[in-house]
Structure formats: C-alpha cells, structure tokens
Amino acid sequence: MERLWAPWRLAYVAGASGDAPPCIFCHTSDKDRADLIVARGRLSFVILNLYPYNNGHLMVVPTRHVPNLAAMNAEELAELMRYTRWSEMALNEAYKPQGINVGINLGRPAGAGVADHLHVHLVPRWSGDTNFMTVVGNVRVLPESLDATKARLVPIFERLSRDQA
C-alpha cells in the first residue's frame, strides 16, 4: 500500500486542542512566519497560508491585532481592502483560477482558526479542484511548494504596489 505523508501538518493538528498559542499574525517577525509574507503595507500584510486549501491560498491581515471589522479605523479598512483587491489581481495573473473564494470568519463558531485577529482568506478555485482525497484521506494534494508560490506572487505584488499606489 502507498501512503501520503503530510508531516508538516502535525504541528497544526497537535496544537488544535491545546492552549492557545501566541497570535501567529502578531509574531510574523519569527523567521518561519516572515518567510510566508508576500507583501507588506503600513497597516496590513499579505501572507501565504501555511496549511493551504489550494495553491495560492493567501490571507490579508491587518498589522494591528483586531478581532473584527468594527474594531478597525477607516485607514486600516482601506488598506486591508486595497491588499485584498491586489491579492485577487495577483492570483488571477499568477494562477488563472476559474474562481476565487474570498472570506472572513469572525469567531470560532464561524470557522475562524485564529479567532481574535481578523484576516481575509483568498482561495483560488478551479472546476474539479476537490477530489476523493479530501473526503477519504482528510488530506489535500498540492502540486506546488510554498516557496514556489511565494516566488510566483512576490514580483506581482511589487509591481502592483509600484503601479497602483
């Protein structure tokens, strides 16, 4: 029998039921987190999801630790939306998806994995991108590494910030 191994998910699975770790978005200066950032503004940043649903799965995060949209000021909201827009543009250019899920989960009951620091998910989608592995094996098969995803997206964000700032 062949096996699919996803040892990189162990830290996520093992930590799911333990004490709440420090906020992963507030500790982006740690090397493992900083390596995932593809764009950074003054009030927000774009980061690869360490446990992506699909290749190109991005999160747009306000720098300030805020639990919801109501806690943000107008300037923070404007930059968050600008980077969400640029993320959509970058994903369309880099991956040419047939659709993109854009969403915010406010609170654990709504599905937030990091419940107290708001973030916007953008997940590129293609017809037929789900398969039996998700249902049977509770795993995703992703053909591209996070390093390759970052290398593909960073130049696009750099160009967008120059051209549309």
DRENPA-3360 file (N, C-alpha, C; in nm, 2 decimals, always signed):
BEGIN
1 = MERLWAPW = +0.08/-0.12/+0.00/+0.00/+0.00/+0.00/+0.09/+0.12/+0.00 ~ +0.05/+0.23/-0.08/+0.12/+0.35/-0.08/+0.06/+0.44/+0.02 ~ +0.14/+0.53/+0.08/+0.09/+0.63/+0.18/+0.13/+0.77/+0.13 ~ +0.04/+0.86/+0.17/+0.06/+1.00/+0.15/+0.10/+1.06/+0.29 ~ +0.21/+1.12/+0.29/+0.26/+1.18/+0.42/+0.25/+1.33/+0.41 ~ +0.20/+1.39/+0.52/+0.19/+1.53/+0.53/+0.25/+1.57/+0.67 ~ +0.38/+1.54/+0.70/+0.43/+1.57/+0.83/+0.43/+1.71/+0.87 ~ +0.43/+1.80/+0.78/+0.42/+1.95/+0.81/+0.29/+1.99/+0.88;
9 = RLAYVAGA = +0.19/+1.90/+0.87/+0.06/+1.94/+0.93/+0.05/+1.90/+1.08 ~ +0.15/+1.82/+1.13/+0.15/+1.77/+1.26/+0.14/+1.88/+1.37 ~ +0.22/+1.99/+1.35/+0.22/+2.10/+1.44/+0.08/+2.16/+1.45 ~ +0.01/+2.17/+1.34/-0.12/+2.23/+1.34/-0.22/+2.14/+1.40 ~ -0.22/+2.01/+1.37/-0.31/+1.91/+1.43/-0.29/+1.89/+1.58 ~ -0.17/+1.88/+1.62/-0.13/+1.86/+1.76/-0.17/+1.98/+1.84 ~ -0.16/+2.10/+1.79/-0.19/+2.22/+1.86/-0.34/+2.26/+1.86 ~ -0.42/+2.19/+1.79/-0.56/+2.22/+1.77/-0.64/+2.21/+1.90;
17 = SGDAPPCI = -0.60/+2.13/+1.99/-0.68/+2.11/+2.12/-0.61/+2.16/+2.24 ~ -0.48/+2.21/+2.22/-0.41/+2.26/+2.34/-0.44/+2.41/+2.37 ~ -0.35/+2.46/+2.46/-0.37/+2.60/+2.50/-0.35/+2.69/+2.37 ~ -0.41/+2.80/+2.37/-0.40/+2.89/+2.26/-0.25/+2.94/+2.25 ~ -0.19/+2.93/+2.13/-0.05/+2.98/+2.11/-0.05/+3.13/+2.10 ~ +0.06/+3.19/+2.10/+0.06/+3.34/+2.07/+0.01/+3.36/+1.93 ~ -0.05/+3.47/+1.91/-0.11/+3.51/+1.78/-0.01/+3.49/+1.66 ~ -0.04/+3.41/+1.57/+0.05/+3.38/+1.46/+0.07/+3.50/+1.37;
25 = FCHTSDKD = -0.03/+3.59/+1.37/-0.01/+3.71/+1.28/+0.07/+3.82/+1.35 ~ +0.06/+3.82/+1.48/+0.14/+3.93/+1.56/+0.29/+3.89/+1.57 ~ +0.32/+3.76/+1.55/+0.45/+3.71/+1.56/+0.51/+3.68/+1.42 ~ +0.48/+3.77/+1.32/+0.53/+3.74/+1.19/+0.68/+3.78/+1.17 ~ +0.74/+3.83/+1.28/+0.88/+3.86/+1.27/+0.96/+3.73/+1.29 ~ +0.90/+3.63/+1.34/+0.97/+3.50/+1.35/+1.00/+3.45/+1.21 ~ +1.11/+3.39/+1.19/+1.16/+3.36/+1.05/+1.06/+3.27/+0.98 ~ +1.00/+3.17/+1.04/+0.91/+3.08/+0.97/+0.79/+3.16/+0.92;
33 = RADLIVAR = +0.74/+3.26/+0.99/+0.63/+3.33/+0.95/+0.66/+3.44/+0.85 ~ +0.78/+3.51/+0.87/+0.82/+3.62/+0.78/+0.85/+3.56/+0.64 ~ +0.89/+3.44/+0.63/+0.92/+3.38/+0.50/+0.79/+3.36/+0.42 ~ +0.68/+3.36/+0.49/+0.55/+3.34/+0.42/+0.49/+3.47/+0.37 ~ +0.54/+3.59/+0.41/+0.48/+3.72/+0.37/+0.52/+3.75/+0.23 ~ +0.42/+3.78/+0.15/+0.44/+3.81/+0.00/+0.43/+3.96/-0.02 ~ +0.37/+4.04/+0.07/+0.35/+4.18/+0.05/+0.33/+4.24/+0.19 ~ +0.38/+4.36/+0.21/+0.36/+4.43/+0.34/+0.33/+4.58/+0.31;
41 = GRLSFVIL = +0.22/+4.63/+0.37/+0.19/+4.77/+0.37/+0.22/+4.83/+0.50 ~ +0.18/+4.95/+0.53/+0.20/+5.02/+0.65/+0.11/+4.96/+0.76 ~ -0.02/+4.92/+0.72/-0.12/+4.88/+0.82/-0.16/+4.74/+0.80 ~ -0.12/+4.67/+0.70/-0.16/+4.53/+0.68/-0.05/+4.46/+0.59 ~ -0.07/+4.33/+0.58/+0.02/+4.25/+0.50/-0.05/+4.13/+0.44 ~ +0.01/+4.07/+0.34/-0.04/+3.95/+0.27/+0.05/+3.84/+0.30 ~ +0.00/+3.73/+0.35/+0.08/+3.61/+0.39/+0.02/+3.48/+0.33 ~ +0.11/+3.39/+0.29/+0.06/+3.26/+0.24/+0.01/+3.18/+0.36;
49 = NLYPYNNG = -0.10/+3.11/+0.34/-0.15/+3.02/+0.44/-0.06/+2.90/+0.45 ~ -0.01/+2.87/+0.57/+0.09/+2.76/+0.60/+0.02/+2.63/+0.57 ~ -0.11/+2.62/+0.58/-0.19/+2.50/+0.56/-0.29/+2.53/+0.45 ~ -0.25/+2.55/+0.33/-0.34/+2.60/+0.22/-0.45/+2.50/+0.18 ~ -0.56/+2.55/+0.14/-0.67/+2.47/+0.08/-0.64/+2.44/-0.06 ~ -0.57/+2.53/-0.13/-0.53/+2.52/-0.27/-0.40/+2.60/-0.28 ~ -0.33/+2.57/-0.39/-0.21/+2.65/-0.42/-0.25/+2.80/-0.44 ~ -0.17/+2.89/-0.38/-0.20/+3.03/-0.39/-0.29/+3.08/-0.28;
57 = HLMVVPTR = -0.33/+3.00/-0.18/-0.42/+3.04/-0.07/-0.35/+3.15/+0.01 ~ -0.41/+3.27/+0.00/-0.35/+3.39/+0.07/-0.44/+3.44/+0.18 ~ -0.38/+3.51/+0.28/-0.46/+3.58/+0.38/-0.41/+3.73/+0.38 ~ -0.50/+3.82/+0.39/-0.47/+3.96/+0.41/-0.50/+3.99/+0.55 ~ -0.40/+4.05/+0.62/-0.41/+4.06/+0.77/-0.38/+4.21/+0.81 ~ -0.46/+4.27/+0.89/-0.42/+4.40/+0.95/-0.31/+4.37/+1.05 ~ -0.21/+4.47/+1.05/-0.10/+4.46/+1.14/-0.14/+4.47/+1.28 ~ -0.24/+4.55/+1.31/-0.29/+4.57/+1.45/-0.38/+4.45/+1.48;
65 = HVPNLAAM = -0.36/+4.40/+1.60/-0.44/+4.29/+1.65/-0.58/+4.33/+1.68 ~ -0.67/+4.30/+1.58/-0.82/+4.34/+1.60/-0.90/+4.22/+1.57 ~ -1.01/+4.20/+1.64/-1.10/+4.08/+1.63/-1.20/+4.09/+1.52 ~ -1.23/+4.21/+1.47/-1.34/+4.22/+1.37/-1.33/+4.35/+1.29 ~ -1.41/+4.37/+1.19/-1.41/+4.49/+1.11/-1.45/+4.61/+1.19 ~ -1.54/+4.59/+1.28/-1.59/+4.71/+1.36/-1.48/+4.77/+1.45 ~ -1.38/+4.69/+1.48/-1.27/+4.75/+1.56/-1.16/+4.82/+1.48 ~ -1.18/+4.82/+1.35/-1.08/+4.89/+1.26/-1.12/+5.03/+1.23;
73 = NAEELAEL = -1.01/+5.11/+1.21/-1.04/+5.25/+1.17/-1.05/+5.26/+1.01 ~ -1.09/+5.37/+0.96/-1.11/+5.38/+0.81/-0.98/+5.36/+0.73 ~ -0.87/+5.41/+0.79/-0.74/+5.39/+0.71/-0.70/+5.24/+0.71 ~ -0.72/+5.17/+0.82/-0.69/+5.03/+0.82/-0.78/+4.95/+0.73 ~ -0.91/+4.99/+0.73/-1.00/+4.92/+0.64/-0.97/+4.94/+0.49 ~ -0.93/+5.07/+0.46/-0.90/+5.10/+0.32/-0.77/+5.02/+0.27 ~ -0.67/+5.01/+0.36/-0.55/+4.93/+0.32/-0.58/+4.78/+0.31 ~ -0.66/+4.73/+0.41/-0.70/+4.59/+0.40/-0.77/+4.56/+0.27;
81 = MRYTRWSE = -0.86/+4.65/+0.23/-0.94/+4.62/+0.10/-0.84/+4.64/-0.02 ~ -0.75/+4.73/-0.01/-0.66/+4.75/-0.12/-0.57/+4.62/-0.14 ~ -0.52/+4.57/-0.03/-0.44/+4.45/-0.04/-0.53/+4.32/-0.08 ~ -0.65/+4.32/-0.04/-0.75/+4.22/-0.08/-0.77/+4.22/-0.23 ~ -0.79/+4.34/-0.28/-0.80/+4.36/-0.43/-0.68/+4.32/-0.50 ~ -0.56/+4.37/-0.45/-0.43/+4.33/-0.52/-0.41/+4.18/-0.51 ~ -0.46/+4.11/-0.40/-0.44/+3.97/-0.39/-0.53/+3.90/-0.50 ~ -0.65/+3.95/-0.52/-0.73/+3.89/-0.63/-0.66/+3.91/-0.76;
89 = MALNEAYK = -0.61/+4.03/-0.79/-0.54/+4.05/-0.91/-0.42/+3.96/-0.93 ~ -0.34/+3.95/-0.82/-0.22/+3.87/-0.83/-0.25/+3.72/-0.85 ~ -0.35/+3.67/-0.78/-0.39/+3.53/-0.80/-0.44/+3.51/-0.94 ~ -0.52/+3.60/-1.00/-0.57/+3.58/-1.13/-0.45/+3.58/-1.23 ~ -0.35/+3.67/-1.21/-0.24/+3.67/-1.30/-0.15/+3.55/-1.29 ~ -0.12/+3.51/-1.17/-0.03/+3.40/-1.14/-0.09/+3.26/-1.17 ~ -0.21/+3.24/-1.14/-0.27/+3.11/-1.14/-0.38/+3.09/-1.24 ~ -0.44/+3.20/-1.28/-0.55/+3.19/-1.38/-0.67/+3.10/-1.33;
97 = PQGINVGI = -0.71/+3.12/-1.20/-0.82/+3.04/-1.15/-0.95/+3.07/-1.22 ~ -1.04/+2.97/-1.21/-1.18/+2.99/-1.26/-1.27/+3.07/-1.17 ~ -1.22/+3.08/-1.04/-1.29/+3.15/-0.94/-1.20/+3.17/-0.82 ~ -1.25/+3.25/-0.73/-1.17/+3.27/-0.60/-1.27/+3.29/-0.49 ~ -1.25/+3.21/-0.38/-1.33/+3.23/-0.26/-1.26/+3.34/-0.18 ~ -1.34/+3.44/-0.14/-1.29/+3.55/-0.05/-1.38/+3.54/+0.07 ~ -1.31/+3.53/+0.19/-1.40/+3.52/+0.31/-1.33/+3.57/+0.44 ~ -1.41/+3.61/+0.53/-1.37/+3.64/+0.67/-1.45/+3.56/+0.76;
105 = NLGRPAGA = -1.39/+3.49/+0.85/-1.46/+3.41/+0.96/-1.44/+3.48/+1.09 ~ -1.55/+3.54/+1.14/-1.54/+3.61/+1.27/-1.58/+3.53/+1.38 ~ -1.49/+3.48/+1.46/-1.52/+3.40/+1.58/-1.51/+3.25/+1.55 ~ -1.47/+3.17/+1.65/-1.46/+3.02/+1.63/-1.58/+2.96/+1.58 ~ -1.70/+2.99/+1.63/-1.82/+2.93/+1.57/-1.84/+2.95/+1.42 ~ -1.78/+3.06/+1.37/-1.79/+3.09/+1.23/-1.68/+3.02/+1.15 ~ -1.59/+2.95/+1.22/-1.48/+2.88/+1.15/-1.35/+2.94/+1.16 ~ -1.33/+3.05/+1.24/-1.20/+3.12/+1.25/-1.10/+3.03/+1.32;
113 = GVADHLHV = -0.99/+3.00/+1.26/-0.88/+2.93/+1.32/-0.80/+3.02/+1.42 ~ -0.79/+3.14/+1.38/-0.73/+3.25/+1.46/-0.84/+3.34/+1.49 ~ -0.91/+3.32/+1.60/-1.04/+3.39/+1.62/-1.03/+3.53/+1.66 ~ -0.92/+3.57/+1.72/-0.91/+3.71/+1.77/-0.83/+3.81/+1.69 ~ -0.78/+3.76/+1.57/-0.71/+3.85/+1.48/-0.77/+3.84/+1.34 ~ -0.85/+3.94/+1.30/-0.92/+3.93/+1.18/-0.82/+3.91/+1.06 ~ -0.86/+3.83/+0.96/-0.79/+3.81/+0.84/-0.88/+3.77/+0.73 ~ -0.85/+3.81/+0.61/-0.93/+3.78/+0.49/-0.86/+3.67/+0.41;
121 = HLVPRWSG = -0.94/+3.56/+0.39/-0.88/+3.45/+0.31/-0.92/+3.47/+0.16 ~ -0.82/+3.44/+0.07/-0.85/+3.43/-0.07/-0.79/+3.29/-0.12 ~ -0.88/+3.21/-0.17/-0.85/+3.08/-0.22/-0.88/+3.06/-0.36 ~ -0.78/+3.04/-0.45/-0.81/+3.02/-0.59/-0.88/+2.89/-0.61 ~ -0.98/+2.89/-0.71/-1.06/+2.77/-0.73/-1.07/+2.73/-0.88 ~ -1.07/+2.60/-0.91/-1.09/+2.55/-1.04/-1.20/+2.45/-1.04 ~ -1.27/+2.43/-1.15/-1.37/+2.33/-1.16/-1.30/+2.20/-1.14 ~ -1.35/+2.12/-1.05/-1.30/+1.98/-1.02/-1.17/+1.99/-0.93;
129 = DTNFMTVV = -1.15/+2.10/-0.86/-1.03/+2.10/-0.77/-1.04/+2.02/-0.64 ~ -1.16/+1.98/-0.61/-1.18/+1.89/-0.50/-1.17/+1.75/-0.55 ~ -1.13/+1.66/-0.46/-1.12/+1.52/-0.51/-1.15/+1.42/-0.39 ~ -1.14/+1.30/-0.41/-1.17/+1.20/-0.31/-1.07/+1.20/-0.19 ~ -0.95/+1.25/-0.21/-0.85/+1.25/-0.11/-0.90/+1.33/+0.01 ~ -0.97/+1.44/-0.01/-1.02/+1.53/+0.10/-1.12/+1.45/+0.18 ~ -1.21/+1.38/+0.11/-1.31/+1.30/+0.18/-1.26/+1.18/+0.25 ~ -1.19/+1.10/+0.17/-1.14/+0.97/+0.22/-1.02/+0.98/+0.31;
137 = GNVRVLPE = -0.92/+1.06/+0.27/-0.79/+1.06/+0.35/-0.78/+1.19/+0.43 ~ -0.87/+1.28/+0.43/-0.86/+1.40/+0.50/-0.73/+1.47/+0.47 ~ -0.69/+1.47/+0.35/-0.57/+1.54/+0.30/-0.59/+1.62/+0.17 ~ -0.51/+1.71/+0.14/-0.51/+1.78/+0.02/-0.38/+1.75/-0.05 ~ -0.39/+1.74/-0.19/-0.27/+1.71/-0.27/-0.24/+1.84/-0.34 ~ -0.13/+1.91/-0.31/-0.10/+2.04/-0.37/+0.03/+2.02/-0.45 ~ +0.03/+2.06/-0.58/+0.14/+2.03/-0.66/+0.26/+2.14/-0.65 ~ +0.24/+2.24/-0.57/+0.34/+2.35/-0.57/+0.38/+2.38/-0.42;
145 = SLDATKAR = +0.51/+2.39/-0.39/+0.55/+2.42/-0.26/+0.52/+2.57/-0.22 ~ +0.52/+2.60/-0.09/+0.50/+2.74/-0.05/+0.61/+2.83/-0.10 ~ +0.74/+2.78/-0.11/+0.85/+2.86/-0.16/+0.82/+2.90/-0.31 ~ +0.77/+2.81/-0.39/+0.74/+2.83/-0.53/+0.62/+2.93/-0.54 ~ +0.52/+2.91/-0.45/+0.41/+3.00/-0.46/+0.45/+3.15/-0.42 ~ +0.54/+3.16/-0.32/+0.59/+3.29/-0.29/+0.67/+3.35/-0.40 ~ +0.76/+3.28/-0.46/+0.84/+3.33/-0.57/+0.75/+3.37/-0.69 ~ +0.64/+3.31/-0.71/+0.55/+3.34/-0.82/+0.47/+3.47/-0.79;
153 = LVPIFERL = +0.43/+3.49/-0.66/+0.35/+3.61/-0.62/+0.42/+3.73/-0.59 ~ +0.54/+3.73/-0.52/+0.61/+3.85/-0.48/+0.63/+3.95/-0.59 ~ +0.68/+3.91/-0.70/+0.71/+4.01/-0.81/+0.58/+4.08/-0.86 ~ +0.47/+4.01/-0.85/+0.34/+4.07/-0.89/+0.30/+4.17/-0.79 ~ +0.31/+4.14/-0.66/+0.27/+4.24/-0.56/+0.36/+4.36/-0.57 ~ +0.49/+4.34/-0.59/+0.59/+4.45/-0.60/+0.54/+4.54/-0.72 ~ +0.51/+4.48/-0.83/+0.46/+4.56/-0.95/+0.33/+4.64/-0.91 ~ +0.24/+4.57/-0.85/+0.11/+4.63/-0.82/+0.13/+4.75/-0.72;
161 = SRDQA = +0.22/+4.73/-0.62/+0.24/+4.84/-0.53/+0.30/+4.96/-0.60 ~ +0.39/+4.94/-0.70/+0.45/+5.05/-0.77/+0.35/+5.12/-0.86 ~ +0.27/+5.04/-0.94/+0.19/+5.09/-1.04/+0.06/+5.15/-0.99 ~ +0.01/+5.10/-0.87/-0.12/+5.14/-0.83/-0.12/+5.21/-0.69 ~ -0.01/+5.24/-0.64/+0.00/+5.30/-0.51/-0.06/+5.44/-0.50;
% end
